[in-house]
């Protein structure tokens, strides 16, 4: 399951990574000033001591998070 969290442009900079909590993938912008708060909110919504990991963004993450027409536009830039 993929959730979009904190995808906020900051001076046209975006650094997307995937936070994995108990196997659920969350796409986060690590350049966002709210990334720590967002990660804390995600993690606190799970039972005590969830399994955490980070991963690079994979095509499947973008396909699930971004509408197809937007992905197509991004490919043409």
N, C-alpha and C positions, 0 to 999 in steps of 0.2 A: 504494500500500500504506500502511496506517495502523497505527501502533503507539501503544499507550497507555504513557506514561511519566510517572512522578512526579505522579500525581494524588493529592495528599495535602491534606487539609483542614488549614488553619492558622487557628485561631480563627474558624471559619466563613467564612474568606475564601479565594477561589479566583480566580485570574486565568489563564484558559486562553488559550494562544496556540499556533500551529502552527510548529514548527521544520521546515524543509524541507531535507533533505540529499540531494543528487543526485536530486531528484524524489520521494523518499519523505517522507511527511508524518508527523510525530510530534506528538501532542497533549501539551503540557507545561503544568504549573502553574507559572507564573513567580513565584508567591508562596511556593513551597516553598523551605525552606532548602537542599534538595538539588538545586535546578535547575541550578546550575553543574556539579556533579559529573555529573549525569545527561546534560546536554548534551555534556560532554567525553567520556563513555563512548560516546554515540551517534556522535559525530563521529569518534572514534578507531577505530570499527569499520569505517570506510570507507577506501579507498585514500588515499594522500597527496593533500592539497589538494582535498577534495570541494567541490562547489558548495553554498553555504549561503544560506538566505534565511529570513525570517519572514513569516507570514501571519496574518490574523485567522481565528478559528475559523468554519468554514462548516457549514451544516446537514449536508453529507455527512460531515464529520469526526465529528460527534456520532452520526450514524446508524451509522457504522462502528464507533465506539468504545463506545457505550452500548447495552445491550440495549433492544429496542423497548418492553418493558413499563416500564422505568425512564423512558425518554423521555416516554411517555404520562403517567406520574405527574408528571413535571416540568411538563408543559404545564398540568396541572390545579391547580398550586400558585398 
